[in-house]
Amino acid sequence: MQTTVYFRNDVMVKRPYIRPEWILLALSNPVRREIQADDGRIRHWVWIEELSRYLRVVTLEDSTTVHNAFPDRRFSP
């Protein structure tokens, strides 16, 4: 899995509970996928039972390099 420096040094330090398999699931089988209008990054959402929330994974424009991941409290499919 390709990741940005920001993801490795900031996101995973703040959220070490996020599992790589969750991120891969979001990329391979998202409930929804959107392109951000301002920068072209792509948002992927997937339901994570262990969190009882949707996980939002943000990739760069290439749709494979992970830039951010977090439980999204406001998402509803």
C-alpha positions in Angstrom: 0.0 0.0 0.0 1.4 3.4 -1.0 1.1 6.2 1.5 2.1 9.8 1.8 4.6 11.1 4.4 1.7 12.9 6.1 -0.2 9.6 6.4 2.8 7.8 7.9 4.0 10.5 10.2 0.8 12.2 11.3 -2.3 10.1 10.7 -1.0 6.8 11.9 0.6 8.4 14.9 -2.8 10.0 15.9 -4.9 6.9 14.9 -2.8 3.8 15.4 -6.0 1.7 15.8 -6.7 2.0 12.0 -5.9 -1.3 10.5 -4.3 -1.6 7.0 -7.0 -4.2 6.0 -9.7 -1.6 6.6 -8.0 0.8 4.3 -7.6 -1.8 1.6 -11.3 -2.7 2.0 -12.2 0.9 1.5 -10.1 1.1 -1.6 -11.4 -2.1 -3.1 -15.0 -2.1 -2.1 -16.2 1.4 -1.0 -19.8 2.2 -0.1 -19.3 5.5 -1.9 -16.4 7.2 -3.8 -16.2 10.9 -4.5 -13.7 13.2 -6.1 -12.9 16.3 -4.1 -13.5 19.4 -6.3 -10.8 21.5 -4.8 -7.8 19.2 -5.2 -8.9 16.1 -7.0 -8.2 13.8 -4.1 -10.6 10.8 -3.8 -12.7 9.9 -0.8 -13.6 6.3 -0.2 -16.0 5.2 2.6 -16.5 1.7 4.1 -18.4 0.5 7.1 -16.2 -0.9 9.9 -18.1 -3.0 12.4 -15.4 -2.8 15.0 -15.6 1.0 15.0 -19.4 1.1 14.5 -18.7 3.9 12.0 -17.8 4.5 8.5 -14.1 4.9 7.8 -13.2 7.6 5.3 -10.0 7.0 3.4 -8.6 9.8 1.2 -6.2 9.0 -1.6 -4.3 11.2 -4.0 -5.6 11.6 -7.5 -4.0 8.3 -8.5 -6.6 6.5 -6.3 -4.0 4.3 -4.7 -1.7 6.5 -2.6 -3.3 6.9 0.9 -3.2 10.4 2.3 -5.7 10.3 5.2 -8.0 7.9 7.1 -10.4 8.6 9.9 -13.8 7.5 11.3 -16.4 9.8 9.7 -19.1 10.7 12.2 -21.1 12.7 9.7 -21.3 10.3 6.8 -24.5 8.6 5.8 -24.9 6.6 2.7 
